[in-house]
Amino acid sequence: MNKIKVEGIKLYGYHGCLPEEAKIGADYLVHVTVWTDLSQASKSDKLKDTVDYVAINQIVEEEMAIRAELIEHVTDRILSRLLKEHWAIRKAEVELSKTIPPINGNVEKVTIVMKRKR
Protein backbone atom coordinates (compact mmCIF):
# COMPACT_ATOMS: atom_id res chain seq x y z
CA MET A 1 0.00 0.00 0.00
CA ASN A 2 1.35 3.41 -0.99
CA LYS A 3 0.51 6.93 0.18
CA ILE A 4 -0.31 10.22 -1.46
CA LYS A 5 -0.05 13.24 0.82
CA VAL A 6 -1.48 16.68 0.12
CA GLU A 7 -0.10 18.83 2.91
CA GLY A 8 -0.50 22.42 3.98
CA ILE A 9 -3.76 23.32 2.26
CA LYS A 10 -4.34 26.85 3.59
CA LEU A 11 -7.91 28.10 3.63
CA TYR A 12 -10.08 30.74 5.24
CA GLY A 13 -13.37 29.56 6.70
CA TYR A 14 -16.27 30.47 8.96
CA HIS A 15 -16.56 27.46 11.24
CA GLY A 16 -17.26 27.61 14.95
CA CYS A 17 -19.90 27.74 17.65
CA LEU A 18 -19.51 31.43 18.41
CA PRO A 19 -21.54 33.98 16.39
CA GLU A 20 -18.42 36.06 15.70
CA GLU A 21 -16.70 33.04 14.11
CA ALA A 22 -19.46 32.98 11.49
CA LYS A 23 -18.84 36.66 10.73
CA ILE A 24 -15.08 37.08 11.13
CA GLY A 25 -13.80 33.66 10.12
CA ALA A 26 -10.38 32.15 10.72
CA ASP A 27 -7.40 30.56 9.01
CA TYR A 28 -7.35 26.80 8.63
CA LEU A 29 -4.69 24.30 7.64
CA VAL A 30 -5.52 20.87 6.20
CA HIS A 31 -3.31 17.82 5.56
CA VAL A 32 -4.70 14.82 3.67
CA THR A 33 -3.09 11.40 3.37
CA VAL A 34 -4.60 8.64 1.24
CA TRP A 35 -3.43 5.06 0.95
CA THR A 36 -3.77 3.42 -2.44
CA ASP A 37 -2.00 1.06 -4.84
CA LEU A 38 0.33 3.10 -7.05
CA SER A 39 1.87 0.17 -8.93
CA GLN A 40 -0.18 0.68 -12.11
CA ALA A 41 0.40 4.45 -12.16
CA SER A 42 4.13 4.00 -11.66
CA LYS A 43 4.24 1.81 -14.77
CA SER A 44 1.70 3.54 -17.03
CA ASP A 45 2.59 7.17 -16.27
CA LYS A 46 -1.14 7.97 -16.69
CA LEU A 47 -3.22 10.17 -14.40
CA LYS A 48 -6.21 7.84 -14.73
CA ASP A 49 -4.25 5.17 -12.83
CA THR A 50 -3.75 7.19 -9.66
CA VAL A 51 -5.70 9.38 -7.24
CA ASP A 52 -5.47 12.91 -8.62
CA TYR A 53 -4.21 15.24 -5.91
CA VAL A 54 -5.92 18.15 -7.66
CA ALA A 55 -9.23 16.39 -7.00
CA ILE A 56 -8.24 15.86 -3.35
CA ASN A 57 -7.54 19.57 -2.97
CA GLN A 58 -10.85 20.45 -4.65
CA ILE A 59 -12.82 18.28 -2.22
CA VAL A 60 -11.12 19.98 0.73
CA GLU A 61 -11.82 23.46 -0.67
CA GLU A 62 -15.49 22.68 -1.39
CA GLU A 63 -16.18 21.14 2.02
CA MET A 64 -14.34 23.91 3.87
CA ALA A 65 -16.57 26.45 2.10
CA ILE A 66 -19.68 24.97 3.78
CA ARG A 67 -20.07 26.46 7.25
CA ALA A 68 -20.23 24.16 10.25
CA GLU A 69 -20.15 24.68 13.99
CA LEU A 70 -17.61 21.92 14.54
CA ILE A 71 -14.45 21.20 12.59
CA GLU A 72 -15.07 17.56 13.46
CA HIS A 73 -18.10 17.73 11.16
CA VAL A 74 -16.09 19.28 8.32
CA THR A 75 -13.34 16.67 8.72
CA ASP A 76 -15.90 13.87 8.51
CA ARG A 77 -17.44 15.36 5.35
CA ILE A 78 -14.03 15.53 3.68
CA LEU A 79 -13.29 11.89 4.56
CA SER A 80 -16.70 10.74 3.33
CA ARG A 81 -16.29 12.44 -0.04
CA LEU A 82 -12.75 11.15 -0.54
CA LEU A 83 -13.89 7.55 -0.08
CA LYS A 84 -17.13 8.01 -2.02
CA GLU A 85 -15.60 9.69 -5.07
CA HIS A 86 -12.30 7.81 -5.32
CA TRP A 87 -12.66 4.04 -5.22
CA ALA A 88 -8.90 3.53 -5.44
CA ILE A 89 -8.47 5.01 -1.95
CA ARG A 90 -8.23 2.20 0.61
CA LYS A 91 -7.70 4.43 3.65
CA ALA A 92 -7.68 8.18 4.23
CA GLU A 93 -6.60 10.49 7.00
CA VAL A 94 -7.53 14.16 7.35
CA GLU A 95 -5.94 16.61 9.76
CA LEU A 96 -7.84 19.87 10.04
CA SER A 97 -6.40 22.69 12.15
CA LYS A 98 -8.00 25.95 13.22
CA THR A 99 -5.17 28.39 13.77
CA ILE A 100 -5.32 30.85 16.64
CA PRO A 101 -8.63 29.50 18.00
CA PRO A 102 -10.79 31.83 20.10
CA ILE A 103 -10.12 30.20 23.44
CA ASN A 104 -8.70 31.63 26.63
CA GLY A 105 -4.96 31.15 26.35
CA ASN A 106 -2.09 31.43 23.94
CA VAL A 107 -2.86 28.52 21.61
CA GLU A 108 -1.31 28.22 18.14
CA LYS A 109 -3.88 25.80 16.75
CA VAL A 110 -6.43 23.12 17.51
CA THR A 111 -6.31 20.03 15.28
CA ILE A 112 -8.81 17.27 14.58
CA VAL A 113 -7.39 14.05 13.12
CA MET A 114 -9.71 11.43 11.63
CA LYS A 115 -8.86 8.29 9.73
CA ARG A 116 -11.16 5.92 7.89
CA LYS A 117 -10.69 2.81 5.78
CA ARG A 118 -12.92 0.79 3.51
C-alpha positions, -999 to +999 in steps of 0.1 A: +000+000+000+013+034-010+005+069+002-003+102-015+000+132+008-015+167+001-001+188+029-005+224+040-038+233+023-043+268+036-079+281+036-101+307+052-134+296+067-163+305+090-166+275+112-173+276+149-199+277+176-195+314+184-215+340+164-184+361+157-167+330+141-195+330+115-188+367+107-151+371+111-138+337+101-104+321+107-074+306+090-074+268+086-047+243+076-055+209+062-033+178+056-047+148+037-031+114+034-046+086+012-034+051+009-038+034-024-020+011-048+003+031-071+019+002-089-002+007-121+004+044-122+041+040-117+042+018-148+017+035-170+026+072-163-011+080-167-032+102-144-062+078-147-042+052-128-038+072-097-057+094-072-055+129-086-042+152-059-059+182-077-092+164-070-082+159-033-075+196-030-109+204-046-128+183-022-111+200+007-118+235-007-155+227-014-162+211+020-143+239+039-166+265+021-197+250+038-201+265+072-202+242+103-202+247+140-176+219+145-144+212+126-151+176+135-181+177+112-161+193+083-133+167+087-159+139+085-174+154+054-140+155+037-133+119+046-167+107+033-163+124+000-128+111-005-139+076-001-171+080-020-156+097-051-123+078-053-127+040-052-089+035-054-085+050-020-082+022+006-077+044+037-077+082+042-066+105+070-075+142+073-059+166+098-078+199+100-064+227+121-080+259+132-052+284+138-053+308+166-086+295+180-108+318+201-101+302+234-087+316+266-050+311+264-021+314+239-029+285+216-013+282+181-039+258+167-064+231+175-063+200+153-088+173+146-074+141+131-097+114+116-089+083+097-112+059+079-107+028+058-129+008+035 
